[in-house]
Amino acid sequence: MRYGEDSLTRKRAAIAILPFLLLGLANVALLLTWGLEPLWAFMILPPILFISVLGWFAFRGGMVGPGAEEEEDVERI
C-alpha cells in the first residue's frame, strides 16, 4: 500500500461511518430534549461509539465495501 492510499482509506471509512454516528448522537440529543435524565440518555452513548469505531475498523481494513475480496468458491456437496 502506498503512502496516499492509507489516508484515502481512512477518509473513506470515516465518511461511510459518519451518518450512523450522527444518527446516534441525534438520538442522544432527542432523549435529552424530551426531558429524560442525562444519565439515562448518556447510557446509550458508549454502545453508539463502540459500534461506530468497530464499523470504522471494518471499512478501513477492507472487510466491507469495495476493498473486500471474495474467497475462492468451494464446491458444495
Kinemage of the C-alpha trace (Angstrom):
@kinemage 1
@onewidth
@group {chain A} dominant
@subgroup {mainchain}
@vectorlist {calphas} color= white
{ca met a 1} P 0.000 0.000 0.000
{ca arg a 2} L 1.374 3.354 -0.956
{ca tyr a 3} L 1.509 6.385 1.316
{ca gly a 4} L -1.550 8.196 -0.093
{ca glu a 5} L -3.755 5.090 -0.206
{ca asp a 6} L -3.777 4.659 3.581
{ca ser a 7} L -5.065 8.171 4.248
{ca leu a 8} L -7.632 7.750 1.477
{ca thr a 9} L -8.871 4.516 3.058
{ca arg a 10} L -9.205 6.186 6.452
{ca lys a 11} L -11.109 9.100 4.952
{ca arg a 12} L -13.492 6.813 3.050
{ca ala a 13} L -14.102 4.781 6.214
{ca ala a 14} L -14.871 7.942 8.195
{ca ile a 15} L -17.275 9.159 5.511
{ca ala a 16} L -19.059 5.784 5.499
{ca ile a 17} L -19.484 5.701 9.294
{ca leu a 18} L -20.308 9.386 9.827
{ca pro a 19} L -24.080 9.126 9.078
{ca phe a 20} L -24.506 6.342 11.620
{ca leu a 21} L -22.547 8.226 14.257
{ca leu a 22} L -24.555 11.404 13.655
{ca leu a 23} L -27.802 9.454 13.850
{ca gly a 24} L -26.772 8.015 17.218
{ca leu a 25} L -25.743 11.408 18.569
{ca ala a 26} L -29.018 12.917 17.344
{ca asn a 27} L -30.814 10.168 19.233
{ca val a 28} L -28.984 11.144 22.435
{ca ala a 29} L -29.859 14.814 21.843
{ca leu a 30} L -33.505 13.894 21.262
{ca leu a 31} L -33.629 11.957 24.524
{ca leu a 32} L -32.139 14.931 26.361
{ca thr a 33} L -34.658 17.363 24.852
{ca trp a 34} L -37.527 15.071 25.879
{ca gly a 35} L -36.538 15.688 29.475
{ca leu a 36} L -35.003 12.322 30.254
{ca glu a 37} L -32.374 12.388 32.963
{ca pro a 38} L -28.938 12.964 31.405
{ca leu a 39} L -27.527 9.820 32.979
{ca trp a 40} L -30.028 7.630 31.142
{ca ala a 41} L -29.556 9.473 27.868
{ca phe a 42} L -25.784 9.106 28.025
{ca met a 43} L -26.035 5.401 28.834
{ca ile a 44} L -26.644 4.723 25.143
{ca leu a 45} L -23.600 6.771 24.125
{ca pro a 46} L -20.901 4.072 24.746
{ca pro a 47} L -22.603 1.462 22.506
{ca ile a 48} L -23.046 4.072 19.764
{ca leu a 49} L -19.369 4.999 19.914
{ca phe a 50} L -18.253 1.353 20.129
{ca ile a 51} L -20.218 0.295 17.057
{ca ser a 52} L -19.017 3.368 15.149
{ca val a 53} L -15.373 2.576 15.897
{ca leu a 54} L -15.920 -1.090 15.059
{ca gly a 55} L -17.508 -0.097 11.745
{ca trp a 56} L -14.653 2.295 11.015
{ca phe a 57} L -12.138 -0.522 11.508
{ca ala a 58} L -14.200 -2.788 9.251
{ca phe a 59} L -14.360 -0.231 6.445
{ca arg a 60} L -10.732 0.793 6.827
{ca gly a 61} L -9.469 -2.778 6.907
{ca gly a 62} L -11.387 -3.762 3.807
{ca met a 63} L -13.774 -6.221 5.448
{ca val a 64} L -16.708 -4.396 3.850
{ca gly a 65} L -17.032 -2.187 0.826
{ca pro a 66} L -15.169 -2.115 -2.460
{ca gly a 67} L -11.910 -3.420 -0.965
{ca ala a 68} L -13.434 -6.689 0.202
{ca glu a 69} L -12.376 -9.677 -1.824
{ca glu a 70} L -14.421 -12.808 -2.089
{ca glu a 71} L -12.915 -16.116 -1.087
{ca glu a 72} L -12.451 -18.811 -3.661
{ca asp a 73} L -15.574 -20.761 -4.439
{ca val a 74} L -15.677 -24.118 -2.707
{ca glu a 75} L -17.617 -26.930 -4.310
{ca arg a 76} L -20.715 -27.763 -2.351
{ca ile a 77} L -21.761 -31.338 -1.996
